[in-house]
Amino acid sequence: METEELRIVFMGTPEFAVPSLEKLVEAGYRVVGVVTATDKLGGRGGKQLLESPVKKAADRLGIPVLQPRNLKAPGFQEALRELRADLQIVVAFRMLPVAVWQMPRLGTFNLHGSLLPKYRGAAPINWAVINGERETGATTFFIRHEIDTGDVLLQHRMPIGENETAGDVHDRMMEEGAELVVNTVRLIQSGDYSLRKQDDAAATPAPKIHRDTCRISWDQPVAEIHNFVRGLSPWPAAWTTLAGEQLKIIRSRARMDAHDRPAGEIRIVDGSLEVACADGYLIVEELQLAGRRRMRTEDFLRGSSLPPDAILE
């Protein structure tokens, strides 16, 4: 079957999904429809109607868009059926009802941001970095009812640098994952492929991250705290308090150095801000005080006068 004969419906919402949609079109595939989130009120005063990044991309590419509030609604499912998709592709979208993912004759596959079965769940990139992984990747798999458990089609491995943040990995995976999506479509189209079942015993969780889980405990090893900061950067960001005010740490480096200082104590050395941890110091490179913009630490120090015995809690 030639690329122009394959009818594809693409499902996604955030910026992460946009390169996958664009590369499918660039590769000559016929994307007959896009399913994305409904427009939301936001912006200044919360009165501006905001479209999802995927909707904006679809409009730019001239692709019809469906924005259902309820994926089980008969009207939406009928409109989706009328697109006569051979294949559906999901990149960063919500959980699909069985009737939706079973609809196309070639099935529905998902792009997930980990080397499944590791890091099943909503925040795979974050948890891989938090846990100090040196490698992650992306996986395409056919959807089935249990989330992130379907048979694997392809995987792409990616290294994680020791100072890379989740945001850095996200941006690389956004592009490399898009290539994996196109390669997966080619594989399915060829009909010459085998599926690999996931080993449930090797699965690890990647649950949604909440604000309360982002607070730093300074009595931990410095490597663990550094990984925690990296894994939550740039959003929602690891945080602590300085004189009762929330302080987010966006970028850091770890330095092993035995000391007897109390955990969380700040010291300023040659214009840099260091925080005492269990077995070393976290060197803070970028931070954000509540209600203020993010800034490099040197800029923060120029405009602040910290007491010599300040403690982060």
MOGI-V225607 format. One record per backbone hydrogen bond with DSSP energy under -1.0 kcal/mol. NH is the residue of the N-H (numbers start at 1). CO is the residue of the C=O. E is the energy in kcal/mol with one decimal. If there is no record, write none. Layout:
nh:NH co:CO e:E
nh:NH co:CO e:E
This chain:
nh:5 co:2 e:-1.6
nh:6 co:3 e:-1.1
nh:8 co:30 e:-2.5
nh:9 co:87 e:-2.1
nh:10 co:33 e:-2.4
nh:11 co:89 e:-3.1
nh:12 co:35 e:-2.0
nh:13 co:92 e:-1.2
nh:17 co:14 e:-1.5
nh:18 co:15 e:-1.2
nh:21 co:17 e:-1.6
nh:22 co:18 e:-2.6
nh:23 co:19 e:-2.8
nh:24 co:20 e:-1.7
nh:25 co:21 e:-1.7
nh:26 co:22 e:-2.5
nh:27 co:23 e:-1.9
nh:28 co:25 e:-1.6
nh:29 co:24 e:-2.1
nh:31 co:29 e:-1.0
nh:32 co:8 e:-2.1
nh:33 co:8 e:-1.0
nh:34 co:64 e:-2.1
nh:35 co:10 e:-2.7
nh:36 co:66 e:-2.3
nh:40 co:50 e:-2.3
nh:42 co:48 e:-2.9
nh:46 co:43 e:-2.0
nh:48 co:42 e:-2.4
nh:50 co:40 e:-4.3
nh:54 co:13 e:-1.9
nh:56 co:52 e:-2.2
nh:57 co:53 e:-2.1
nh:58 co:54 e:-2.6
nh:59 co:55 e:-2.7
nh:60 co:56 e:-2.1
nh:61 co:57 e:-1.9
nh:63 co:58 e:-2.8
nh:66 co:34 e:-3.1
nh:73 co:70 e:-1.4
nh:77 co:73 e:-2.3
nh:78 co:74 e:-2.3
nh:79 co:75 e:-2.0
nh:80 co:76 e:-2.6
nh:81 co:77 e:-2.2
nh:82 co:78 e:-1.9
nh:83 co:80 e:-1.1
nh:84 co:81 e:-1.6
nh:86 co:7 e:-2.8
nh:87 co:7 e:-1.7
nh:88 co:107 e:-1.9
nh:89 co:9 e:-2.4
nh:90 co:109 e:-2.7
nh:91 co:11 e:-2.9
nh:100 co:97 e:-1.0
nh:101 co:97 e:-2.1
nh:102 co:98 e:-2.0
nh:103 co:100 e:-1.2
nh:106 co:86 e:-2.6
nh:109 co:88 e:-2.3
nh:110 co:141 e:-2.7
nh:111 co:90 e:-2.3
nh:112 co:139 e:-3.0
nh:114 co:112 e:-1.2
nh:116 co:114 e:-1.4
nh:118 co:115 e:-1.9
nh:120 co:204 e:-2.8
nh:123 co:206 e:-2.5
nh:127 co:123 e:-2.1
nh:128 co:124 e:-1.9
nh:129 co:125 e:-1.9
nh:130 co:126 e:-2.8
nh:131 co:127 e:-2.2
nh:132 co:129 e:-1.9
nh:133 co:128 e:-2.4
nh:136 co:158 e:-3.2
nh:138 co:156 e:-2.2
nh:139 co:112 e:-2.5
nh:140 co:154 e:-2.6
nh:141 co:110 e:-1.7
nh:142 co:151 e:-2.1
nh:143 co:108 e:-2.6
nh:149 co:146 e:-1.4
nh:152 co:196 e:-3.0
nh:153 co:140 e:-3.4
nh:156 co:138 e:-2.4
nh:158 co:136 e:-3.1
nh:160 co:134 e:-2.4
nh:164 co:161 e:-1.1
nh:166 co:230 e:-2.9
nh:167 co:233 e:-2.0
nh:169 co:165 e:-2.2
nh:170 co:166 e:-2.8
nh:171 co:167 e:-2.1
nh:172 co:168 e:-1.7
nh:173 co:169 e:-3.0
nh:174 co:170 e:-2.3
nh:176 co:172 e:-2.7
nh:177 co:173 e:-3.1
nh:179 co:175 e:-1.4
nh:180 co:176 e:-1.6
nh:181 co:177 e:-2.1
nh:182 co:178 e:-2.0
nh:183 co:179 e:-2.5
nh:184 co:180 e:-2.2
nh:185 co:181 e:-2.2
nh:186 co:182 e:-2.2
nh:187 co:183 e:-2.0
nh:188 co:184 e:-2.7
nh:189 co:185 e:-2.8
nh:190 co:186 e:-1.8
nh:191 co:187 e:-1.1
nh:196 co:152 e:-1.9
nh:202 co:199 e:-1.7
nh:203 co:200 e:-1.3
nh:204 co:117 e:-1.3
nh:206 co:120 e:-2.3
nh:213 co:210 e:-1.4
nh:214 co:211 e:-2.0
nh:216 co:239 e:-2.7
nh:220 co:217 e:-1.2
nh:225 co:221 e:-1.9
nh:226 co:222 e:-2.7
nh:227 co:223 e:-2.2
nh:228 co:224 e:-2.1
nh:229 co:225 e:-2.5
nh:230 co:226 e:-2.6
nh:231 co:227 e:-2.7
nh:233 co:230 e:-1.1
nh:237 co:232 e:-2.3
nh:239 co:214 e:-2.3
nh:240 co:247 e:-2.3
nh:242 co:245 e:-3.0
nh:245 co:242 e:-1.8
nh:247 co:240 e:-2.9
nh:248 co:288 e:-3.1
nh:249 co:238 e:-2.5
nh:250 co:286 e:-2.4
nh:251 co:286 e:-1.5
nh:253 co:283 e:-1.8
nh:255 co:281 e:-2.1
nh:257 co:279 e:-1.7
nh:264 co:276 e:-3.0
nh:265 co:262 e:-2.0
nh:266 co:310 e:-2.7
nh:267 co:274 e:-2.4
nh:269 co:272 e:-2.2
nh:272 co:269 e:-1.9
nh:274 co:267 e:-2.9
nh:275 co:282 e:-2.1
nh:276 co:265 e:-2.5
nh:277 co:280 e:-3.1
nh:278 co:220 e:-2.2
nh:281 co:255 e:-2.9
nh:282 co:275 e:-2.6
nh:283 co:253 e:-3.0
nh:284 co:273 e:-2.4
nh:285 co:251 e:-2.5
nh:286 co:251 e:-1.6
nh:287 co:295 e:-2.5
nh:288 co:248 e:-2.3
nh:290 co:246 e:-1.9
nh:292 co:289 e:-2.3
nh:295 co:287 e:-2.6
nh:297 co:285 e:-2.1
nh:300 co:296 e:-2.0
nh:301 co:297 e:-2.8
nh:302 co:298 e:-1.5
nh:303 co:299 e:-1.0
nh:310 co:307 e:-1.7
nh:312 co:264 e:-2.9
nh:313 co:241 e:-2.1
